[in-house]
Structure formats: structure tokens, C-alpha cells
Amino acid sequence: MIRYKLFILTIWLFISIKGFSQDSYHYTYFDMTKVALNPALSGAFEGTARIGGLFREQDFGMESGQFRSPILFADAPLIRGFRKYDWVGFGIAFQYDEQAFSFYGPTEYHNTLVTTTSIGGLSYHFALDKKRKNVLSIGFQSGNASVSFKDIYLVTPESIEEFTSNSSSDIGKSYPNELPFNKNKKSINLGYTIGAVFTSNISKTDNFQTGISVSNVSFKKYNSYSIINFGGASTYKRPLRFAAFGTYKTELSNGLILNPRVFFQYMQPSWEASVQGVAGLKLKKPVDMVLYGGLGYNPINGIQFLLGADIRDLKIVYSFDLNLSDKTAVSGPAGAFELGVSYIIKVYKKPKPDPVLFCPQI
């Protein structure tokens, strides 16, 4: 059993090192990270600007510590496009990804890998009709990641002996000459992301949206051992990451809202998929709002429990993942939770009516 757990931890470590930030997009509420999900979604809404964020923490039972991935984003429709009904959008996002792990062996290394990512891009929205019921959007995005280790310490036979004789000493004392990790930050160019999204407002009550994106588009090769000093350095080209999603939303006559959605991504050699079904109910009191609840399934993270509320232009979501896969042997049944919020800012110009002159009666 111990060897089995160590094997799983080793696989997870490999994924963590080779899949920096943008390569490891892992959010249950994928539609709450629109800028990072697909650059074509930037500015695809009615309003002046949209701001939001999503906090994710997962694998609470891991001996080496949790994984944390908060993300903040902002986007807005900027200007009118080349045609009358087209427009241009802009979006930015900032992500902090903290992954804790350990090397097990004669000497144990316990570490935290930190990746801070910033991305930004533009989108163009082609209206396929005058009422903008059907819109084809394309987007382009670039990004950069800063990668470093923190909280590096190791456990050696010497440190255990020292801790046994002196309980006030630190069993995880660092020995810089023996650490195989480079604590200096490394800047990594994430290449480019291109995406396309089709949105169809079928009726006042029905809406359909689907999109696909390709990330890590670049002709450069990168040093695979830029932050780990194991063996000689080698170069590699980051694999392309393909991500696709689809959502359908319909409102029934009794105020019930149905919202099925799917998400899929692939980056050699791994893939991930989610299927979710969400139902909402319109309420008039105490304020106009929609309450949501639903379930989802991801073969990697297990069952997803989804909750949310739309209060006018404010959206609040919460999710919890229950592990059902082999990860349970390492991290336990508690998979992950997410808490997110977004808000659409609407600033309208005050109308300036033409002056009216009244002629007095004579």
C-alpha cells in the first residue's frame, strides 16, 4: 500500500512539474473563469465591464499539503468593430497556483511549487444578424508565468538524530548544498492561445454556446530542468492544450431554468472531462434572483456538487468535489471546493434631449 501511494505521488509530482499553471487548468466551475477558459469570451456580455474571481483548494488529505489556485479576471467590450453590429473585447486574468508535494526516499524533500500567471488578450465578435442573436467570436491571448519553489526543506538521518536529542530543533532543517531545487524564480513564456466561440440566442428563453481553444502555440523550446537540478538540462516543446465546452440554457413557463453543460480538455498524454446538470428557480422575494443547484461528474475528481445564485448582475457560486477515483488512497474522499463571484458593471450615459421651445399664447 505504501508503494502504491508513493507511485501516485510520483505521478502527481511529474504532472505538477511539467504542467505549469496554464497547462493545468482545473476548475469545476469552468464558466466562472471565462478569460482563462477561452479568449473569445472576453467582452461577450452586455455591460460596461465584468470583474470576478474564483478560489479553489483541493486534496485536503494530502500529507504534503493542499493545492490552491485562486484566479482573478476582468474583461470588457471596448469599441465597435469594422461592421456596425460587431464589437471588440478585452480581457486579463491573474492566477496564483500553489502545489505542495514531497520526494520520498532515504532523504525526504518537502516543497511547495508556486506559479503566478498573467494573461491578456483581445477578442472580435462577429454579429451574424442585426439583432445579434447569433454571434461568432474569435480571440487571441498571450501570457507569462513566474515559477519558483518555497518552503523547501528536507529530512535526513542527521536531522532526525538532531531532533531526537534536541526537541527544540527543526526536523526539516534545510541544507542548501544538498537541495536539488533552484529557489530563484523562473519566467516562462506560455506562448499564445487562440479560441473561437459561437453563441446563439435561440429565443428569449433559450440560449446555446459552444467554443474551442488551443493553448501553448509557440515555436520555442524550453529548458525542462530550469528549476530542478536533477541531471543535465534538456529542451522540450510544451504540448498543445485543447479545451472545448458547451452550455445550453432554457427557461420553462413555471420559472424553472435548466442548464446542462460539458467541458473537455486534452494535453498529451492526459485528458479531462466534466458533465454537469444545473437547475435554477426564479424568485421575486426578497429580491429578484435565481437560485441554482446541480450535480456533475469528472472521472478524475469524482462527483461535483454545484450551488449558485444570480442576484441581478451579481453571480455567486460554490462547488464541492467528492473523490471516487484512485486518488482517494492518497488524499481521501474530500476532493476540492470552489468559491467564486463575478459582477457586471453597467454605466450608461445620461441622455441629452434636444431643447424644446414653447411659444407663449398671444
C-alpha positions in Angstrom: 0.0 0.0 0.0 2.8 2.4 0.8 4.5 1.8 -2.5 1.1 2.3 -4.2 0.7 5.7 -2.5 4.3 6.7 -3.4 3.6 5.8 -7.0 0.6 8.0 -7.2 2.5 10.9 -5.5 5.3 10.5 -8.1 2.8 10.7 -11.0 1.3 13.8 -9.4 4.7 15.4 -9.0 5.5 14.8 -12.6 2.3 16.4 -13.7 3.0 19.4 -11.4 6.5 20.0 -12.8 5.6 19.5 -16.5 2.2 21.2 -16.4 2.7 24.8 -15.1 -0.4 26.8 -14.4 -2.0 27.4 -17.8 -1.2 23.8 -18.7 -3.1 22.5 -15.7 -6.4 24.3 -16.0 -8.5 22.6 -13.4 -11.7 24.3 -12.3 -15.1 22.7 -11.6 -16.9 26.0 -12.4 -15.1 26.5 -15.7 -17.7 29.1 -16.8 -16.5 31.4 -14.0 -13.1 31.8 -15.5 -14.1 32.9 -18.9 -11.0 34.9 -19.8 -8.7 31.9 -18.9 -11.1 29.4 -20.4 -11.3 30.9 -23.9 -10.0 34.3 -25.1 -13.0 34.6 -27.4 -15.3 35.0 -24.3 -13.7 38.3 -23.4 -16.2 41.1 -23.6 -19.0 38.8 -24.6 -21.7 40.3 -22.4 -24.0 43.3 -22.1 -22.5 45.9 -19.8 -19.5 48.2 -19.3 -17.1 45.8 -17.6 -17.1 42.5 -15.7 -14.9 41.6 -12.8 -14.6 38.4 -10.8 -12.6 35.7 -9.1 -12.6 32.1 -8.2 -10.8 30.4 -5.3 -10.1 26.6 -5.5 -8.5 24.4 -2.9 -8.2 20.7 -3.3 -6.8 17.4 -1.9 -7.1 18.3 1.8 -5.9 14.9 2.9 -2.5 15.0 1.1 0.3 14.7 3.6 2.4 17.2 1.7 -0.3 19.9 1.8 -3.2 21.3 -0.3 -3.3 22.7 -3.8 -4.6 26.2 -4.0 -5.5 28.0 -7.3 -7.2 31.4 -6.9 -7.8 33.4 -10.1 -8.9 37.0 -10.7 -10.1 38.3 -14.0 -11.6 41.4 -15.7 -12.9 42.0 -19.2 -14.9 44.5 -21.1 -16.3 45.3 -24.6 -14.0 48.1 -25.9 -15.1 49.6 -29.2 -17.3 48.9 -32.1 -15.8 46.7 -34.8 -15.4 47.2 -38.5 -19.0 46.5 -39.1 -22.0 48.2 -37.4 -23.0 45.4 -35.2 -19.6 43.9 -34.4 -17.5 44.8 -31.4 -14.0 44.3 -29.9 -13.5 42.9 -26.4 -10.5 42.8 -24.0 -9.7 40.5 -21.1 -7.0 40.0 -18.5 -6.5 37.3 -15.7 -4.1 36.7 -12.9 -3.7 33.2 -11.3 -1.8 32.0 -8.3 -1.2 28.3 -8.3 0.3 26.6 -5.2 1.1 22.9 -5.3 2.6 21.1 -2.4 4.4 17.8 -2.8 7.2 15.6 -1.5 10.0 13.3 -2.6 10.2 10.1 -0.6 13.4 8.1 -0.2 16.5 7.9 2.0 16.2 11.7 2.1 12.8 13.3 2.1 12.3 16.6 0.3 9.1 18.6 1.1 8.4 21.5 -1.2 5.8 23.9 -2.5 5.8 24.9 -6.2 4.3 28.3 -6.8 3.3 29.6 -10.2 1.9 33.1 -10.8 0.4 33.6 -14.2 -0.7 36.7 -16.0 -2.6 36.6 -19.3 -4.2 39.2 -21.6 -5.8 39.2 -25.0 -8.3 40.6 -27.4 -11.5 39.2 -29.0 -13.6 40.2 -32.0 -17.3 39.4 -32.1 -19.0 39.0 -35.5 -22.7 39.6 -35.3 -24.4 37.2 -37.8 -27.7 39.2 -37.7 -28.8 42.8 -36.9 -30.2 41.8 -33.5 -27.0 40.0 -32.5 -28.9 36.8 -31.8 -26.1 34.7 -33.3 -22.5 35.8 -32.7 -19.3 34.2 -33.8 -16.3 35.3 -31.6 -12.6 34.8 -32.1 -9.9 35.6 -29.6 -6.2 35.8 -29.2 -4.2 35.8 -26.0 -0.7 35.6 -24.6 0.7 35.0 -21.2 3.7 34.6 -18.9 4.3 32.6 -15.8 6.7 33.0 -12.9 7.7 29.7 -11.3 9.5 29.2 -8.0 9.8 26.9 -5.0 9.1 28.0 -1.5 9.1 26.2 1.9 11.9 23.9 0.8 13.2 21.6 3.5 14.4 18.1 3.8 14.5 15.3 6.4 17.8 13.5 6.6 19.1 10.9 9.1 21.2 13.6 10.7 18.3 16.0 11.1 16.2 13.2 12.7 19.0 12.4 15.1 19.4 16.1 16.0 15.6 16.4 16.5 15.6 13.3 18.8 18.3 14.7 21.0 17.0 18.3 21.0 13.2 18.6 20.6 13.5 22.4 20.0 15.4 21.9 16.8 13.8 21.8 13.4 13.5 18.3 11.9 13.1 19.9 8.5 16.3 22.0 8.6 17.5 23.0 5.2 20.9 22.1 3.9 21.4 24.4 0.8 24.3 22.4 -0.6 22.2 19.2 -0.7 18.9 20.7 -2.0 18.3 19.8 -5.7 15.9 22.8 -6.1 16.7 26.2 -7.5 14.8 28.7 -5.3 15.2 31.5 -7.8 12.1 32.5 -9.8 12.0 31.4 -13.4 10.0 33.3 -16.0 8.2 31.1 -18.5 6.5 32.3 -21.7 3.3 30.5 -22.2 3.1 31.1 -25.9 -0.3 32.0 -27.4 -3.9 30.9 -27.1 -6.4 31.2 -29.9 -10.1 30.4 -29.5 -13.5 30.6 -31.1 -17.0 30.7 -29.6 -20.4 30.5 -31.2 -23.3 32.0 -29.2 -27.0 31.6 -30.3 -29.9 33.3 -28.5 -32.4 30.9 -30.0 -35.3 32.7 -28.2 -36.0 34.9 -25.1 -35.8 31.7 -23.0 -33.2 29.6 -24.8 -29.5 30.1 -25.2 -26.7 27.9 -26.6 -23.0 28.5 -26.5 -20.0 26.4 -27.5 -16.3 27.0 -28.0 -12.9 25.6 -28.5 -9.4 26.9 -27.8 -5.8 25.9 -28.4 -3.1 26.9 -25.9 0.7 26.8 -25.9 1.0 27.8 -29.5 4.7 28.6 -29.9 7.8 27.6 -31.9 10.2 27.9 -28.9 11.7 25.1 -26.9 12.1 25.4 -23.1 14.6 24.1 -20.6 12.8 21.2 -18.8 15.1 21.4 -15.7 15.2 25.1 -15.2 14.1 24.9 -11.6 15.2 21.3 -10.7 18.8 20.5 -10.7 18.5 16.8 -11.5 20.8 15.6 -14.2 21.7 17.5 -17.3 19.4 20.1 -18.8 17.3 19.2 -21.9 14.9 21.1 -24.0 11.3 20.3 -24.9 8.4 21.9 -26.6 5.3 22.3 -24.5 2.5 20.2 -25.8 -0.6 21.9 -27.2 -3.6 22.1 -24.9 -7.0 21.7 -26.5 -10.1 22.8 -24.5 -13.8 22.7 -25.5 -17.0 23.5 -23.8 -20.7 23.6 -24.5 -23.7 25.0 -22.5 -27.4 25.2 -23.1 -29.8 27.2 -21.0 -33.6 27.1 -21.2 -36.3 28.7 -19.0 -39.7 26.9 -18.6 -43.0 28.6 -18.1 -43.1 27.9 -14.3 -39.8 29.8 -13.8 -37.6 26.7 -13.7 -34.3 27.0 -15.5 -32.3 24.1 -16.9 -28.6 24.4 -17.7 -26.7 21.3 -18.9 -23.0 21.9 -19.8 -19.9 19.9 -20.7 -16.2 20.6 -20.6 -13.3 18.7 -22.2 -9.5 19.3 -22.4 -6.6 17.3 -23.7 -2.9 17.9 -23.4 -0.6 14.9 -24.3 -0.6 12.5 -22.6 -3.6 13.3 -20.4 -7.3 14.4 -20.8 -10.1 15.6 -18.5 -13.8 15.9 -18.9 -16.8 17.2 -16.9 -20.5 16.7 -17.5 -22.8 18.9 -15.4 -26.6 19.4 -14.9 -27.8 22.5 -13.2 -31.3 23.6 -12.4 -32.4 27.1 -11.3 -35.5 28.7 -9.9 -36.6 32.3 -10.3 -37.6 34.1 -7.1 -39.2 37.5 -6.7 -38.8 37.9 -2.9 -36.9 39.3 -1.1 -35.3 40.4 -4.3 -35.3 39.3 -8.0 -32.8 36.4 -8.0 -32.2 32.9 -9.4 -31.0 30.1 -7.1 -29.1 27.2 -8.7 -28.2 23.7 -7.7 -26.9 20.6 -9.5 -24.6 17.7 -9.9 -21.6 17.0 -12.2 -19.2 14.2 -12.8 -15.5 14.3 -13.6 -13.6 10.9 -14.0 -10.6 12.4 -12.2 -12.2 14.5 -9.4 -15.4 12.4 -9.0 -18.9 13.8 -8.2 -19.3 17.6 -8.3 -21.9 19.3 -6.1 -22.9 22.7 -7.5 -24.6 25.7 -5.9 -25.1 29.3 -7.1 -27.2 32.4 -7.1 -27.7 35.2 -9.6 -28.8 38.5 -8.0 -29.3 40.9 -10.8 -25.7 41.5 -12.1 -24.0 39.6 -9.3 -23.2 35.9 -9.6 -22.1 33.8 -6.6 -21.1 30.1 -6.9 -19.9 27.3 -4.7 -18.9 23.7 -5.6 -17.5 20.7 -3.8 -15.9 17.6 -5.4 -16.1 14.2 -3.8 -13.3 11.8 -4.8 -14.3 8.5 -6.3 -11.1 7.6 -8.2 -7.7 6.1 -7.1 -6.8 9.5 -5.7 -8.8 8.6 -2.6 -6.0 6.3 -1.4 -3.8 9.4 -1.1 -6.0 12.4 -0.5 -9.1 10.9 1.0 -12.7 11.4 -0.2 -12.7 15.2 0.1 -11.6 16.4 -3.3 -11.9 20.1 -3.7 -14.1 23.2 -3.1 -14.5 26.4 -5.1 -16.0 29.7 -4.1 -16.4 32.4 -6.8 -18.1 35.7 -7.6 -18.5 37.9 -10.6 -20.2 41.3 -11.2 -21.1 43.1 -14.3 -20.7 46.9 -14.1 -23.2 48.9 -16.1 -22.5 52.6 -16.6 -24.9 54.3 -19.1 -24.6 57.8 -20.5 -27.4 60.1 -19.5 -29.5 61.1 -22.5 -29.2 64.7 -23.7 -32.6 65.6 -25.1 -32.9 68.4 -27.6 -34.2 71.7 -26.1 -37.8 72.4 -26.7 -39.0 76.0 -27.1 -42.6 76.8 -26.1 -44.2 79.7 -27.8 -46.4 81.8 -25.4 -50.0 82.3 -26.4 -50.8 85.7 -27.7 
